[in-house]
Amino acid sequence: MLDSYKRNINYLRISVTDRCNLRCTYCMPEDGVKMLHHEDILSYEEITEIVKVAVANGITKVRITGGEPLVRKGITDLVSMISGIPGIADLAMTTNAILLSNYANELKKAGLNRINISLDSVNPEKFRSITRGGNINDVFNGIKAAKEAGLLPIKINCVISKSKEETDALEVADFCRNNKLEIRFIHQMSLKDGQFSVVEGGDGGHCASCNRLRLTADGKIKPCLFNDMEFNARELGAENAILMAIGKKPANGTVNCSGHFYNIGG
């Protein structure tokens, strides 16, 4: 479906949880945040019904995000439910890969097509510092398992401060070349300051061609990451919320003073 700026809105990103098993310095405070109550989070059945309505209104591409999606119990069940919806051409997931080695085969069997993995440094100590305790070997094992399961192509999301010429970014790029992985450099962003830019090696951040809607874990349809606008699918009904989000999608991002990366999905 076209929005008011003639952009074809065919991509839905679904945050299934605001919880994460890491505390990356640019994403979440060290002592965590106030989490959503269980009853506020959409059930898998609710998510599936919303996706069905979204597909009927032109969505063909779906990405599952978090928080960290693999910490939500039964996540492979949701993958199976969504993959069974006729009309979805691409079903992907973004993960930090800490738990991926335990799930890769199940995810592939459930219908997941491909995966993006967050990796900002291949230096074990630097990785532990950035993530506040993460073990990089878990990520390496997750990447290996994803390859073996056929979750391809594997894309690596590398957050950079200023340039892809930074030491960590260069080392991650070398790792990707040596392991036949695709790399995308994502400049560190700020929702509240409106600081965002295009993704190097990807298609994010191009407002003029943005084709995305976002569904938060508590059922809000957001037409833009860098905007406070949202439409409650539970209160409005899925179709009304989706159509309102498409109809009011802004020409470009500005600021988001109410949301966070960990509960919208980035």
C-alpha positions in Angstrom: 0.0 0.0 0.0 1.2 3.5 -0.8 1.5 6.2 1.8 0.8 9.8 1.2 4.3 10.3 -0.2 3.9 7.4 -2.7 6.2 5.0 -0.8 5.2 1.4 -1.0 4.8 0.2 2.6 5.6 -3.5 2.5 7.8 -4.2 5.5 6.8 -4.8 9.1 9.3 -5.1 12.0 7.9 -6.8 15.0 9.4 -6.3 18.5 8.3 -9.4 20.5 9.9 -8.4 23.8 11.5 -5.5 25.5 13.8 -7.9 27.4 17.4 -8.6 26.5 20.2 -10.9 27.9 22.9 -8.2 27.2 23.2 -4.6 28.4 24.9 -2.9 25.5 26.2 0.5 26.5 24.4 2.4 23.6 21.1 0.7 24.1 20.3 0.0 27.7 21.3 1.3 31.2 23.6 -1.1 33.1 21.0 -1.8 35.8 18.3 -2.4 33.3 14.9 -0.7 32.8 11.3 -1.0 33.9 9.9 -3.9 31.9 6.5 -4.3 30.4 4.0 -6.3 32.5 3.2 -9.7 31.1 -0.4 -8.9 30.3 0.7 -5.8 28.3 2.7 -7.9 25.9 1.0 -9.3 22.8 0.4 -13.0 22.7 1.7 -14.9 19.7 -1.9 -15.3 18.5 -2.4 -11.5 18.6 0.8 -10.9 16.7 -0.2 -13.5 14.1 -3.6 -11.9 13.6 -2.0 -8.4 13.2 0.5 -9.8 10.6 -2.4 -11.4 8.7 -4.1 -8.0 8.5 -0.8 -6.3 7.6 -0.3 -8.8 4.7 -3.8 -8.2 3.4 -2.8 -4.5 3.3 0.4 -5.0 1.3 3.1 -6.2 3.8 5.3 -8.9 2.2 8.4 -8.7 4.4 8.6 -9.3 8.2 11.4 -9.1 10.6 11.3 -10.3 14.2 13.3 -8.2 16.7 13.3 -7.3 20.4 14.9 -6.5 22.8 16.4 -9.9 22.1 13.8 -12.1 20.5 15.4 -15.4 21.5 14.8 -14.7 25.2 11.0 -15.0 24.6 9.7 -18.4 25.4 8.5 -20.4 22.4 9.8 -18.0 19.8 10.0 -20.8 17.2 6.3 -21.2 17.6 5.7 -17.6 16.5 8.1 -18.1 13.6 6.1 -21.1 12.5 2.8 -19.2 12.8 4.0 -16.2 10.8 5.8 -18.3 8.1 2.5 -20.1 7.5 0.7 -16.9 6.4 0.4 -16.8 2.6 1.9 -13.7 1.0 5.0 -13.3 3.2 8.0 -13.4 0.8 10.7 -12.8 3.4 10.8 -13.7 7.1 14.0 -12.6 9.0 15.2 -12.0 12.6 17.7 -9.7 14.3 19.5 -11.2 17.3 22.6 -10.8 19.4 23.2 -14.5 18.8 24.0 -15.3 22.4 21.4 -18.1 22.3 21.4 -18.7 18.6 23.3 -22.0 18.6 20.4 -23.5 20.6 17.8 -22.3 18.2 19.2 -22.1 14.7 18.0 -25.4 13.4 14.5 -25.0 15.0 14.2 -21.5 13.5 15.0 -22.8 10.0 12.6 -25.7 10.3 9.9 -23.3 11.6 10.3 -21.2 8.4 12.8 -18.4 9.2 14.6 -17.4 6.0 17.6 -15.5 7.2 19.2 -13.7 10.1 21.0 -10.5 11.1 23.5 -10.6 14.0 24.7 -7.7 16.1 28.4 -7.6 16.5 30.4 -4.4 17.3 33.8 -5.9 18.1 35.5 -9.3 17.6 37.9 -8.5 20.5 36.7 -10.6 23.4 37.4 -8.0 26.1 36.0 -5.1 24.1 32.9 -7.1 23.3 32.5 -7.9 27.0 32.8 -4.2 27.8 30.4 -3.0 25.1 27.8 -5.6 26.1 28.5 -5.5 29.8 29.4 -9.1 30.3 28.7 -10.9 27.0 30.8 -13.9 25.8 31.9 -13.5 22.2 32.3 -17.2 21.8 28.5 -17.6 22.2 28.2 -15.3 19.2 30.8 -17.2 17.1 28.9 -20.4 18.0 25.7 -18.8 16.9 27.1 -17.8 13.6 28.4 -21.3 13.0 25.0 -22.8 13.8 23.2 -20.3 11.6 25.4 -21.2 8.7 24.9 -25.0 9.2 21.1 -24.5 9.5 21.0 -22.5 6.2 19.8 -19.2 7.7 21.4 -17.3 4.8 22.6 -14.7 4.0 23.9 -13.9 7.5 24.2 -10.1 7.8 26.3 -8.6 10.6 25.1 -5.3 12.1 28.1 -3.3 13.4 27.4 -0.1 15.3 30.1 2.5 14.8 30.7 5.8 16.6 32.0 7.9 13.7 33.5 5.9 10.9 33.8 2.4 9.5 37.5 3.0 9.6 37.5 2.6 13.4 39.6 -0.2 14.7 36.8 -2.4 15.9 34.8 -1.8 12.6 37.8 -2.8 10.5 38.3 -6.0 12.5 34.7 -6.9 12.2 34.9 -6.3 8.5 37.9 -8.6 8.2 36.0 -11.2 10.2 33.1 -11.0 7.8 35.3 -11.3 4.7 37.0 -14.3 6.1 33.7 -16.0 7.1 31.6 -15.1 4.1 29.3 -12.8 6.0 27.7 -9.6 4.8 28.4 -6.5 6.9 26.3 -3.4 7.6 27.7 -0.4 9.4 25.1 1.4 11.6 26.0 4.8 13.0 25.2 5.2 16.6 21.9 7.0 16.9 19.9 9.0 19.4 16.1 8.9 19.3 15.7 11.9 21.6 18.2 14.0 19.8 17.0 13.0 16.3 20.5 11.7 15.3 20.2 9.1 12.6 21.8 8.4 9.3 21.7 5.9 6.5 23.0 2.3 7.1 26.2 1.7 5.2 25.7 -1.6 3.3 22.0 -1.6 3.9 18.8 0.2 3.1 17.9 1.7 6.4 17.8 5.4 7.2 16.7 6.6 3.7 13.5 8.5 4.7 12.5 9.2 1.1 12.2 5.5 0.3 11.3 4.1 3.8 8.9 1.2 3.4 8.6 0.2 7.1 6.0 0.0 9.9 6.9 -1.2 13.4 4.9 -3.2 15.8 5.9 -2.9 19.5 5.7 -5.7 22.0 2.7 -4.1 23.6 0.7 -3.7 20.4 1.5 -0.2 19.1 1.9 0.3 15.3 4.6 3.0 14.7 5.0 4.5 11.2 8.5 5.9 12.0 11.2 5.0 14.5 12.2 8.7 14.9 8.7 9.9 15.8 6.4 9.6 18.8 3.4 8.7 16.7 1.8 5.3 17.4 -1.5 3.6 17.0 -2.8 1.0 19.4 -3.8 -2.2 17.5 -5.7 -3.5 20.5 -7.8 -0.4 21.0 -8.3 0.6 17.4 -8.2 -2.9 15.8 -5.3 -4.1 13.7 -6.6 -2.8 10.3 -7.5 0.7 11.6 -4.1 1.0 13.3 -2.2 -0.1 10.3 -4.1 2.1 7.9 -3.8 5.1 10.2 0.0 4.5 10.5 0.4 4.3 6.7 -1.8 7.3 6.1 0.0 9.4 8.7 3.6 8.2 8.0 5.8 11.3 8.1 8.0 12.4 5.2 11.1 12.0 7.4 12.1 11.2 10.9 12.5 13.9 13.6 12.8 12.9 17.2 11.3 10.2 19.5 11.0 11.3 23.1 8.9 8.4 24.4 10.5 5.3 23.0 13.8 3.4 23.2 15.7 1.1 20.9 15.3 -1.8 23.3 11.5 -1.7 23.1 10.9 -0.7 19.5 13.5 -2.9 17.8 15.8 -0.3 16.1 
